[in-house]
Amino acid sequence: MEADRTDSKPMKNKSGCFVAFLLVAVCASLFANLLLLAALGLKGNAAMSHVHVLPSKTFEEETLEEGTDSTDKIAVIPLEGIIAFGMEGSLGSSMVEDFKAALRQAAEDKHVKAVVIDIDSPGGEITASDVLYNALKEFDPGKPVVAYFNAIGASGAYYTACGADWVMCNDTTFTGSIGVIISTLNYRELFGKIGLEAVVFKSGKFKDILNGARDMTAEEKEYVQGLVMQSYDRFLGIVAEARKLDAAKLKDGPADGRILSGVDAFRDKLVDQLGYIEDAYAKARELGNAEGAEVVRYARSYSFDRFLRIFGETRSAKIQIGLPGKAHTLEPGRVYLLPPFFAP
């Protein structure tokens, strides 16, 4: 037994020395790395005027069609779902900001010769649609933009596409719906049946203009209709300018809020070409003078930084009460560019 105790002491001393050696080695390595980073930083600051920093890619690129040219690219940017500031987009957490970031990435990439906006959206909020439209209008004029509607490209989505250089869709696409809508629900009679009464204190006669617990006055209806028509006139003017059509004829014709098939939209000159998404790629190559370009689609970037942000975010819980059979509900008081079948 004494022999065993005697033999164990050297082993413990060796283990302790090994651990201490590892700690010293790790600290020395960290210290050396800090010195190296500091040196690189000083060197970088001194030579900053001579260094060109390449822009980092916000989105990954997925190859859709191989190209015969090793450098030229056609960038495909998706635009899907309801267009709204608070909606999650197909690229990330914010539809509007992600769309603008994707355009910036395409503009900064010297290999991108043209852009295809791959749209499948019924429209959405008027302001969000206007922001996307303006982003396309302000995009690099040297890089043509082709907007393509898949199953649906209506109202706010059509508004957005007016900022593109060329608009396409399928024969069977639902598009058009050039109009504006504000909705509310009137539940006055329901309140009476269940014994509830709304009590409102307001600073002005229009403050509760969309209060569903009472009927709207004639003056209130006239005022809201004026707001709708103001937004509609802007929408109509943008379409007329983009499509080089007479605004009055548009108003009396296809711009009365109706949904159009792709065939009818082409007949009324609301789109430039009918075809499939592959035809949109071909058109982008043609307009961008890049016949051999590779076609890449921008997709979510699952970086470690994004992974940490996802776990760091806190989202408030929301309860939605919708009408039976409605995939989406309109929020009272918001101005929308949506097809009529989204109205309550």
BAPALUM-429589 format. One record per residue (C-alpha): residue number from 1; residue in three letters; x negated, y negated, z. Coordinates in steps of 0.02 Angstrom, whole numbers. Layout:
BEGIN
NUM; ALA; X; Y; Z
...
***
This chain:
BEGIN
1; MET; 0; 0; 0
2; GLU; -143; -119; 39
3; ALA; -218; -83; -130
4; ASP; -57; -131; -218
5; ARG; -46; -299; -128
6; THR; -226; -339; -168
7; ASP; -203; -301; -353
8; SER; -47; -411; -372
9; LYS; -133; -574; -319
10; PRO; -242; -591; -474
11; MET; -89; -559; -585
12; LYS; 9; -699; -502
13; ASN; -137; -819; -519
14; LYS; -154; -776; -704
15; SER; 32; -805; -735
16; GLY; 28; -973; -647
17; CYS; -122; -1029; -748
18; PHE; -38; -978; -911
19; VAL; 120; -1078; -870
20; ALA; 16; -1230; -824
21; PHE; -82; -1213; -986
22; LEU; 80; -1210; -1088
23; LEU; 146; -1367; -1001
24; VAL; -17; -1460; -1033
25; ALA; -16; -1405; -1216
26; VAL; 164; -1461; -1243
27; CYS; 132; -1632; -1162
28; ALA; -26; -1656; -1265
29; SER; 68; -1613; -1425
30; LEU; 208; -1737; -1385
31; PHE; 81; -1873; -1344
32; ALA; -12; -1841; -1507
33; ASN; 149; -1849; -1608
34; LEU; 197; -2014; -1526
35; LEU; 27; -2087; -1571
36; LEU; 48; -2025; -1749
37; LEU; 221; -2101; -1766
38; ALA; 158; -2266; -1697
39; ALA; 14; -2267; -1820
40; LEU; 129; -2228; -1966
41; GLY; 247; -2365; -1910
42; LEU; 109; -2494; -1906
43; LYS; 46; -2437; -2074
44; GLY; 221; -2439; -2146
45; ASN; 254; -2616; -2085
46; ALA; 91; -2677; -2158
47; ALA; 130; -2602; -2328
48; MET; 319; -2625; -2329
49; SER; 315; -2748; -2473
50; HIS; 230; -2615; -2581
51; VAL; 344; -2469; -2536
52; HIS; 509; -2428; -2625
53; VAL; 626; -2335; -2508
54; LEU; 743; -2217; -2600
55; PRO; 926; -2222; -2542
56; SER; 981; -2073; -2439
57; LYS; 1122; -1966; -2505
58; THR; 1282; -1979; -2406
59; PHE; 1364; -1835; -2500
60; GLU; 1300; -1670; -2566
61; GLU; 1309; -1630; -2752
62; GLU; 1394; -1471; -2814
63; THR; 1359; -1425; -2994
64; LEU; 1519; -1404; -3096
65; GLU; 1441; -1394; -3269
66; GLU; 1259; -1365; -3311
67; GLY; 1177; -1493; -3422
68; THR; 1052; -1480; -3562
69; ASP; 965; -1637; -3499
70; SER; 859; -1617; -3344
71; THR; 896; -1789; -3270
72; ASP; 1063; -1862; -3329
73; LYS; 1216; -1833; -3220
74; ILE; 1403; -1865; -3221
75; ALA; 1464; -1892; -3042
76; VAL; 1638; -1828; -2998
77; ILE; 1718; -1916; -2849
78; PRO; 1878; -1837; -2778
79; LEU; 2028; -1942; -2722
80; GLU; 2160; -1831; -2643
81; GLY; 2312; -1851; -2532
82; ILE; 2399; -2006; -2463
83; ILE; 2295; -2164; -2486
84; ALA; 2283; -2249; -2316
85; PHE; 2151; -2322; -2202
86; GLY; 2193; -2199; -2064
87; MET; 2192; -2044; -2174
88; GLU; 2052; -1918; -2180
89; GLY; 1984; -1904; -2356
90; SER; 1918; -1757; -2455
91; LEU; 1740; -1817; -2425
92; GLY; 1745; -1858; -2240
93; SER; 1837; -1940; -2096
94; SER; 1889; -2103; -2181
95; MET; 1966; -2097; -2355
96; VAL; 1937; -2280; -2401
97; GLU; 1761; -2298; -2332
98; ASP; 1705; -2129; -2400
99; PHE; 1768; -2175; -2574
100; LYS; 1670; -2337; -2570
101; ALA; 1516; -2246; -2505
102; ALA; 1529; -2119; -2646
103; LEU; 1534; -2260; -2774
104; ARG; 1381; -2339; -2693
105; GLN; 1288; -2174; -2704
106; ALA; 1332; -2158; -2889
107; ALA; 1280; -2338; -2922
108; GLU; 1112; -2317; -2835
109; ASP; 1071; -2152; -2921
110; LYS; 982; -2198; -3082
111; HIS; 1018; -2025; -3153
112; VAL; 1208; -2049; -3143
113; LYS; 1265; -2113; -3313
114; ALA; 1454; -2111; -3286
115; VAL; 1584; -2069; -3154
116; VAL; 1745; -1966; -3156
117; ILE; 1874; -2003; -3019
118; ASP; 1964; -1837; -2993
119; ILE; 2135; -1893; -2928
120; ASP; 2275; -1790; -2851
121; SER; 2376; -1916; -2751
122; PRO; 2555; -1984; -2743
123; GLY; 2491; -2154; -2687
124; GLY; 2500; -2234; -2516
125; GLU; 2475; -2401; -2429
126; ILE; 2467; -2551; -2544
127; THR; 2316; -2632; -2460
128; ALA; 2216; -2471; -2459
129; SER; 2258; -2443; -2643
130; ASP; 2206; -2622; -2682
131; VAL; 2038; -2597; -2594
132; LEU; 2002; -2440; -2697
133; TYR; 2055; -2529; -2857
134; ASN; 1938; -2673; -2819
135; ALA; 1795; -2552; -2779
136; LEU; 1814; -2479; -2954
137; LYS; 1825; -2651; -3033
138; GLU; 1664; -2704; -2947
139; PHE; 1572; -2543; -2989
140; ASP; 1414; -2547; -3095
141; PRO; 1471; -2608; -3268
142; GLY; 1333; -2505; -3349
143; LYS; 1411; -2343; -3287
144; PRO; 1585; -2307; -3362
145; VAL; 1722; -2238; -3250
146; VAL; 1851; -2111; -3308
147; ALA; 2005; -2086; -3197
148; TYR; 2089; -1916; -3214
149; PHE; 2259; -1871; -3138
150; ASN; 2286; -1688; -3095
151; ALA; 2458; -1632; -3034
152; ILE; 2505; -1808; -2978
153; GLY; 2432; -1982; -2996
154; ALA; 2574; -2099; -2955
155; SER; 2606; -2271; -2880
156; GLY; 2456; -2318; -2770
157; ALA; 2349; -2188; -2859
158; TYR; 2395; -2266; -3026
159; TYR; 2359; -2439; -2951
160; THR; 2184; -2377; -2904
161; ALA; 2153; -2302; -3077
162; CYS; 2185; -2471; -3158
163; GLY; 2008; -2515; -3105
164; ALA; 1935; -2378; -3215
165; ASP; 1876; -2395; -3396
166; TRP; 1975; -2245; -3460
167; VAL; 2129; -2158; -3389
168; MET; 2176; -1977; -3426
169; CYS; 2299; -1846; -3367
170; ASN; 2377; -1680; -3411
171; ASP; 2538; -1664; -3513
172; THR; 2627; -1603; -3357
173; THR; 2556; -1730; -3234
174; PHE; 2676; -1838; -3134
175; THR; 2619; -2019; -3145
176; GLY; 2689; -2195; -3157
177; SER; 2805; -2241; -3012
178; ILE; 2751; -2422; -3029
179; GLY; 2844; -2499; -2883
180; VAL; 2839; -2548; -2699
181; ILE; 2939; -2482; -2552
182; ILE; 2968; -2531; -2370
183; SER; 3078; -2414; -2270
184; THR; 3162; -2406; -2101
185; LEU; 3293; -2298; -2016
186; ASN; 3458; -2361; -1947
187; TYR; 3511; -2261; -1795
188; ARG; 3639; -2384; -1722
189; GLU; 3784; -2263; -1732
190; LEU; 3679; -2122; -1658
191; PHE; 3637; -2232; -1508
192; GLY; 3823; -2265; -1484
193; LYS; 3863; -2080; -1483
194; ILE; 3734; -2035; -1351
195; GLY; 3762; -2190; -1244
196; LEU; 3601; -2285; -1279
197; GLU; 3584; -2470; -1314
198; ALA; 3430; -2563; -1372
199; VAL; 3387; -2720; -1274
200; VAL; 3267; -2837; -1367
201; PHE; 3189; -3001; -1312
202; LYS; 3109; -3092; -1459
203; SER; 3023; -3257; -1495
204; GLY; 3102; -3284; -1665
205; LYS; 3249; -3224; -1768
206; PHE; 3142; -3116; -1883
207; LYS; 3034; -3035; -1747
208; ASP; 3134; -2872; -1744
209; ILE; 3179; -2877; -1928
210; LEU; 3167; -2687; -1952
211; ASN; 3248; -2640; -1787
212; GLY; 3343; -2479; -1824
213; ALA; 3460; -2502; -1676
214; ARG; 3561; -2635; -1768
215; ASP; 3614; -2682; -1943
216; MET; 3504; -2802; -2040
217; THR; 3576; -2973; -2079
218; ALA; 3592; -3034; -2258
219; GLU; 3453; -3160; -2226
220; GLU; 3337; -3024; -2163
221; LYS; 3371; -2913; -2313
222; GLU; 3333; -3058; -2430
223; TYR; 3170; -3094; -2340
224; VAL; 3108; -2913; -2344
225; GLN; 3158; -2897; -2527
226; GLY; 3054; -3052; -2562
227; LEU; 2902; -2971; -2481
228; VAL; 2928; -2815; -2586
229; MET; 2942; -2913; -2747
230; GLN; 2787; -3015; -2706
231; SER; 2685; -2855; -2692
232; TYR; 2771; -2782; -2845
233; ASP; 2726; -2934; -2951
234; ARG; 2543; -2911; -2906
235; PHE; 2551; -2726; -2949
236; LEU; 2639; -2765; -3113
237; GLY; 2509; -2897; -3159
238; ILE; 2365; -2777; -3127
239; VAL; 2445; -2643; -3236
240; ALA; 2483; -2767; -3375
241; GLU; 2303; -2831; -3374
242; ALA; 2222; -2660; -3365
243; ARG; 2331; -2583; -3500
244; LYS; 2343; -2741; -3607
245; LEU; 2532; -2734; -3605
246; ASP; 2668; -2866; -3589
247; ALA; 2722; -2883; -3407
248; ALA; 2904; -2921; -3450
249; LYS; 2920; -2768; -3561
250; LEU; 2837; -2662; -3427
251; LYS; 2961; -2725; -3297
252; ASP; 3109; -2682; -3406
253; GLY; 3034; -2516; -3457
254; PRO; 2917; -2391; -3372
255; ALA; 2871; -2506; -3226
256; ASP; 3042; -2494; -3143
257; GLY; 2983; -2365; -3015
258; ARG; 3020; -2210; -3119
259; ILE; 2910; -2056; -3119
260; LEU; 2837; -2013; -3290
261; SER; 2767; -1853; -3362
262; GLY; 2595; -1862; -3439
263; VAL; 2672; -1855; -3612
264; ASP; 2787; -2003; -3576
265; ALA; 2646; -2102; -3494
266; PHE; 2539; -2078; -3649
267; ARG; 2685; -2133; -3758
268; ASP; 2706; -2290; -3655
269; LYS; 2518; -2324; -3659
270; LEU; 2495; -2304; -3472
271; VAL; 2356; -2176; -3502
272; ASP; 2225; -2170; -3639
273; GLN; 2214; -1983; -3668
274; LEU; 2295; -1816; -3626
275; GLY; 2192; -1663; -3583
276; TYR; 2113; -1561; -3446
277; ILE; 1981; -1608; -3319
278; GLU; 1846; -1537; -3433
279; ASP; 1901; -1662; -3565
280; ALA; 1874; -1799; -3437
281; TYR; 1695; -1737; -3411
282; ALA; 1668; -1741; -3599
283; LYS; 1738; -1917; -3611
284; ALA; 1624; -1976; -3470
285; ARG; 1474; -1902; -3560
286; GLU; 1527; -1991; -3719
287; LEU; 1555; -2161; -3636
288; GLY; 1395; -2145; -3536
289; ASN; 1291; -2095; -3689
290; ALA; 1237; -1939; -3596
291; GLU; 1296; -1791; -3700
292; GLY; 1182; -1669; -3611
293; ALA; 1218; -1729; -3434
294; GLU; 1249; -1611; -3289
295; VAL; 1419; -1632; -3203
296; VAL; 1408; -1639; -3013
297; ARG; 1547; -1660; -2886
298; TYR; 1517; -1758; -2726
299; ALA; 1559; -1654; -2572
300; ARG; 1547; -1667; -2383
301; SER; 1371; -1668; -2314
302; TYR; 1360; -1551; -2165
303; SER; 1204; -1625; -2088
304; PHE; 1153; -1601; -1906
305; ASP; 1192; -1785; -1877
306; ARG; 1372; -1761; -1940
307; PHE; 1386; -1606; -1831
308; LEU; 1342; -1708; -1677
309; ARG; 1461; -1848; -1725
310; ILE; 1606; -1726; -1744
311; PHE; 1581; -1663; -1566
312; GLY; 1556; -1839; -1501
313; GLU; 1718; -1906; -1571
314; THR; 1877; -1917; -1467
315; ARG; 2042; -1925; -1557
316; SER; 2206; -1977; -1482
317; ALA; 2348; -1854; -1494
318; LYS; 2492; -1901; -1608
319; ILE; 2672; -1842; -1611
320; GLN; 2763; -1856; -1777
321; ILE; 2950; -1839; -1800
322; GLY; 2991; -1812; -1982
323; LEU; 3147; -1780; -2082
324; PRO; 3186; -1600; -2132
325; GLY; 3098; -1551; -2292
326; LYS; 2981; -1702; -2290
327; ALA; 2796; -1668; -2306
328; HIS; 2756; -1848; -2259
329; THR; 2853; -1985; -2169
330; LEU; 2839; -2172; -2198
331; GLU; 2799; -2282; -2051
332; PRO; 2925; -2424; -2026
333; GLY; 2858; -2595; -2075
334; ARG; 2717; -2533; -2187
335; VAL; 2715; -2576; -2372
336; TYR; 2690; -2423; -2482
337; LEU; 2658; -2381; -2663
338; LEU; 2740; -2210; -2669
339; PRO; 2862; -2113; -2779
340; PRO; 3046; -2126; -2733
341; PHE; 3055; -1947; -2667
342; PHE; 2946; -2001; -2519
343; ALA; 3079; -2123; -2458
344; PRO; 3186; -2065; -2311
***
